[in-house]
């Protein structure tokens, strides 16, 4: 069959129109917010602490109950001291992903990198327990004289294929990548006090950098019915590298745990389903090689 130029042009035009309509329909579908269906998503809480002051007021069984009540299937936990993490992990090994916080004894957030015996402490705990991260630790002020210890910490992490969970501004993150560009980092609170523009810039600069959004939920929600515009850009541009979190750093956070997780569901509800699922739990499945589902609720 021979088509005239006119028929060919008409056919090409029809095909193009069909493709455009399909594209727009797909786009519209993809952008539909998940809305109330967000309540059915399992959550991975990527920033939990079970610190010693919580042990009596919130025994391990009550922590898992709080997770159950909020649909939190699994949590990344670090504690001061590490014994808190291990108690939770031993009680509910299928719900807890342990990571090793350096803080113990007199070693705290401001001096841990200079504490005597820190390298041996970390090596010993990593040998004894299946930690999947080192942190959350703070770098309040970058001191490059700490480089020998940090090189050892990076080596420990790289040998085990685990993450550093770092609470800092952008410069310490850049410095850690300068020590080893292949180091795996989770940026705690996505920088916390950093403006959204700086968060976006750093995530763009380092394509493998992950971040948890704990303590950022109200900034993300913004005002009115729409997410904050700058945070929305971060979420869509780096949707494969974000996880939510609670940061139970004091007992008051455990007191408010249900409200904290509800605020995370609220901003997730304004995202398309595929994006909401990634940040709620699918990214964590990939990063920590887990299967996460609502079926884990009520189990240990």
C-alpha positions as CSV (number, residue, x, y, z in Angstrom):
1,X,0.0,0.0,0.0
2,X,1.3,3.4,-0.9
3,X,0.5,6.3,1.4
4,X,0.3,9.9,0.0
5,X,2.2,12.6,1.7
6,X,-1.1,13.9,3.0
7,X,-2.1,10.5,4.5
8,X,1.3,10.1,6.0
9,X,1.2,13.4,7.7
10,X,-2.3,12.7,9.0
11,X,-1.2,9.4,10.4
12,X,1.9,10.9,12.0
13,X,-0.2,13.6,13.5
14,X,-2.7,11.1,14.9
15,X,0.1,9.0,16.4
16,X,1.7,12.1,18.0
17,X,-1.6,13.2,19.5
18,X,-2.2,9.7,20.8
19,X,1.2,9.6,22.4
20,X,0.8,13.0,24.0
21,X,-2.6,12.1,25.4
22,X,-1.1,8.9,26.9
23,X,1.8,10.9,28.3
24,X,-0.5,13.5,29.9
25,X,-2.8,10.8,31.3
26,X,0.2,9.0,32.8
27,X,1.6,12.3,34.2
28,X,-1.8,13.2,35.8
29,X,-2.1,9.8,37.3
30,X,1.5,9.9,38.7
31,X,0.9,13.3,40.3
32,X,-2.3,12.3,42.1
33,X,-1.6,12.6,45.9
34,X,-1.9,9.3,47.8
35,X,-4.1,11.1,50.3
36,X,-5.9,9.0,53.0
37,X,-4.4,5.8,51.6
38,X,-1.1,6.9,53.2
39,X,-2.5,5.3,56.4
40,X,-2.0,1.9,54.8
41,X,1.7,2.3,54.2
42,X,4.2,0.7,56.6
43,X,6.8,3.2,57.9
44,X,10.5,2.9,58.4
45,X,11.6,5.3,61.1
46,X,15.2,6.1,60.2
47,X,16.1,8.1,63.3
48,X,15.4,6.5,66.7
49,X,17.3,6.6,69.9
50,X,16.6,4.4,72.9
51,X,18.7,6.3,75.5
52,X,19.2,5.3,79.1
53,X,16.7,7.8,80.6
54,X,14.0,6.0,78.6
55,X,14.7,2.5,79.8
56,X,12.5,2.6,83.0
57,X,9.7,4.8,81.7
58,X,9.5,3.1,78.3
59,X,10.5,-0.6,78.6
60,X,11.4,-2.4,75.3
61,X,7.9,-3.9,74.9
62,X,6.3,-0.4,75.1
63,X,8.6,0.9,72.4
64,X,7.4,-1.8,70.0
65,X,3.8,-1.1,71.0
66,X,4.3,2.6,70.1
67,X,5.7,1.6,66.7
68,X,2.8,-0.7,66.2
69,X,0.2,2.0,67.0
70,X,1.8,4.3,64.4
71,X,2.2,1.6,61.7
72,X,6.0,1.7,62.0
73,X,7.2,-1.6,60.8
74,X,10.9,-1.1,61.3
75,X,13.3,1.4,62.8
76,X,17.0,2.3,62.5
77,X,18.1,2.7,66.2
78,X,21.2,4.1,67.8
79,X,21.5,4.8,71.5
80,X,23.5,6.4,74.3
81,X,24.9,4.0,75.4
82,X,24.7,1.3,72.8
83,X,23.2,-1.2,75.3
84,X,19.8,0.5,74.6
85,X,20.0,-0.4,71.0
86,X,21.0,-4.0,71.7
87,X,18.1,-4.4,74.2
88,X,15.6,-3.3,71.6
89,X,17.2,-5.4,68.9
90,X,17.3,-8.5,71.1
91,X,13.6,-8.1,72.0
92,X,12.4,-7.4,68.5
93,X,15.2,-8.5,66.0
94,X,12.8,-8.4,63.0
95,X,11.8,-4.8,63.7
96,X,15.1,-3.1,64.7
97,X,18.0,-2.2,62.5
98,X,20.9,-1.5,64.9
99,X,23.6,1.1,64.4
100,X,26.4,2.0,66.7
101,X,26.5,5.4,68.4
102,X,30.0,6.3,69.8
103,X,28.6,7.9,72.9
104,X,29.2,6.1,76.1
105,X,30.7,7.0,79.5
106,X,32.2,10.4,79.4
107,X,32.2,10.4,75.5
108,X,29.4,12.6,74.2
109,X,28.4,14.6,71.2
110,X,31.0,17.3,71.7
111,X,34.1,15.2,72.6
112,X,33.6,11.7,71.3
113,X,36.2,12.0,68.5
114,X,38.9,12.9,71.1
115,X,37.9,10.3,73.7
116,X,40.6,7.9,74.7
117,X,40.1,4.4,73.3
118,X,37.3,5.3,70.9
119,X,38.7,3.3,68.0
120,X,38.9,0.1,70.1
121,X,35.4,0.7,71.5
122,X,33.9,1.0,68.1
123,X,35.8,-2.0,66.7
124,X,34.8,-4.1,69.7
125,X,31.1,-3.3,69.5
126,X,31.0,-3.8,65.7
127,X,32.6,-7.2,66.2
128,X,30.1,-8.2,68.9
129,X,26.9,-7.0,67.3
130,X,25.4,-6.7,63.8
131,X,25.3,-3.0,63.5
132,X,24.4,-1.6,60.1
133,X,25.7,1.9,60.7
134,X,28.0,4.0,62.8
135,X,26.1,7.0,64.3
136,X,24.2,9.0,64.7
137,X,27.2,11.1,65.7
138,X,27.7,14.8,65.8
139,X,30.4,17.0,64.2
140,X,29.5,20.3,65.8
141,X,32.7,21.9,64.6
142,X,35.0,20.4,62.0
143,X,38.5,19.7,63.4
144,X,40.7,18.2,60.8
145,X,43.1,17.0,63.5
146,X,40.6,14.3,64.0
147,X,41.3,12.9,60.6
148,X,43.2,9.7,61.8
149,X,40.2,8.6,63.8
150,X,37.7,9.4,61.1
151,X,39.8,7.5,58.6
152,X,39.6,4.5,60.9
153,X,35.8,5.0,61.3
154,X,35.4,5.1,57.5
155,X,37.5,2.0,57.1
156,X,35.4,0.1,59.6
157,X,32.3,1.2,57.8
158,X,33.6,0.4,54.3
159,X,34.8,-3.1,55.4
160,X,31.3,-3.9,56.5
161,X,29.4,-2.0,53.8
162,X,27.6,0.1,56.4
163,X,26.6,3.7,56.7
164,X,27.9,6.7,58.7
165,X,24.9,8.5,60.2
166,X,26.2,12.1,60.5
167,X,24.6,15.1,62.3
168,X,26.4,18.1,60.9
169,X,26.3,21.0,58.5
170,X,27.5,20.7,54.8
171,X,31.2,21.2,55.3
172,X,31.8,18.0,57.5
173,X,29.9,16.0,54.9
174,X,32.2,17.4,52.1
175,X,35.2,16.6,54.3
176,X,34.2,13.0,54.9
177,X,33.7,12.5,51.2
178,X,37.2,14.0,50.6
179,X,38.6,11.3,52.9
180,X,36.9,8.6,50.9
181,X,34.5,9.4,48.0
182,X,32.9,6.0,48.3
183,X,31.9,6.3,52.0
184,X,28.2,5.7,52.6
185,X,26.5,8.6,54.5
186,X,23.1,9.3,55.9
187,X,22.8,13.0,56.6
188,X,20.8,13.2,59.9
189,X,17.8,15.6,59.8
190,X,18.9,16.6,56.3
191,X,21.2,19.1,58.0
192,X,18.7,20.3,60.6
193,X,19.4,24.0,60.7
194,X,20.5,24.3,57.1
195,X,18.2,26.2,54.7
196,X,16.4,24.1,52.1
197,X,18.6,25.6,49.4
198,X,21.8,24.3,51.1
199,X,20.2,20.9,51.5
200,X,19.3,20.7,47.8
201,X,22.8,21.9,46.8
202,X,24.6,19.2,48.9
203,X,22.3,16.4,47.8
204,X,23.0,17.5,44.2
205,X,26.7,17.7,44.8
206,X,26.9,14.2,46.2
207,X,24.7,11.8,44.2
208,X,25.0,8.9,46.8
209,X,24.3,11.0,49.9
210,X,21.2,9.8,51.8
211,X,19.2,11.9,54.3
212,X,16.6,11.4,57.0
213,X,14.1,14.1,57.5
214,X,13.6,13.8,61.2
215,X,12.6,17.2,62.9
216,X,12.0,18.6,59.4
217,X,8.3,17.6,59.1
218,X,6.8,21.0,59.8
219,X,9.2,22.8,57.5
220,X,8.3,20.4,54.8
221,X,4.5,20.9,55.4
222,X,4.9,24.6,55.1
223,X,1.7,26.7,55.2
224,X,-1.7,25.8,53.8
225,X,-2.5,22.8,51.7
226,X,0.7,22.6,49.7
227,X,4.2,21.5,50.8
228,X,6.8,24.1,51.1
229,X,8.0,24.8,47.6
230,X,11.7,24.4,48.3
231,X,11.2,21.2,50.2
232,X,8.9,19.9,47.5
233,X,11.8,20.3,45.1
234,X,14.1,18.4,47.4
235,X,11.6,15.6,47.8
236,X,11.0,15.1,44.1
237,X,14.6,15.6,43.0
238,X,16.0,13.2,45.6
239,X,13.0,10.9,46.2
240,X,15.2,7.8,46.0
241,X,17.5,9.0,48.8
242,X,15.2,10.2,51.6
243,X,13.7,8.5,54.7
244,X,11.5,9.8,57.4
245,X,12.4,9.8,61.1
246,X,11.3,10.7,64.6
247,X,14.5,11.5,66.6
248,X,13.5,10.2,70.0
249,X,16.4,12.0,71.7
250,X,14.5,12.8,74.9
251,X,11.5,11.1,76.6
252,X,9.2,13.9,75.4
253,X,9.7,12.6,71.9
254,X,8.5,9.1,73.0
255,X,5.5,10.9,74.7
256,X,4.7,12.5,71.4
257,X,5.6,9.6,69.1
258,X,2.1,9.1,67.7
259,X,1.9,12.8,66.8
260,X,5.3,12.9,65.3
261,X,4.6,9.9,63.0
262,X,1.2,11.4,62.1
263,X,2.9,14.6,61.0
264,X,5.1,12.5,58.7
265,X,2.1,10.7,57.3
266,X,0.5,14.1,56.7
267,X,3.3,15.4,54.4
268,X,3.6,12.0,52.7
269,X,-0.1,12.1,52.0
270,X,0.4,15.1,49.7
271,X,2.8,13.1,47.5
272,X,2.1,10.7,44.6
273,X,1.8,7.1,45.7
274,X,5.1,6.0,44.2
275,X,7.1,8.9,45.8
276,X,5.3,8.5,49.2
277,X,6.1,4.7,49.2
278,X,9.8,5.3,48.5
279,X,10.2,7.7,51.4
280,X,8.0,5.8,53.8
281,X,9.7,2.5,53.4
282,X,10.9,1.4,50.0
283,X,14.2,3.3,50.1
284,X,14.9,1.7,53.4
285,X,14.2,-1.7,51.9
286,X,16.9,-1.0,49.3
287,X,19.5,0.6,51.6
288,X,19.2,-2.1,54.4
289,X,18.3,-5.1,52.3
290,X,15.0,-5.7,54.1
291,X,11.4,-6.5,53.3
292,X,9.1,-4.1,55.0
293,X,5.3,-4.5,55.3
294,X,2.3,-3.9,57.5
295,X,2.4,-7.6,58.3
296,X,5.3,-6.9,60.7
297,X,3.0,-4.8,62.9
298,X,2.3,-6.7,66.1
299,X,5.3,-9.0,65.6
300,X,8.9,-9.0,67.0
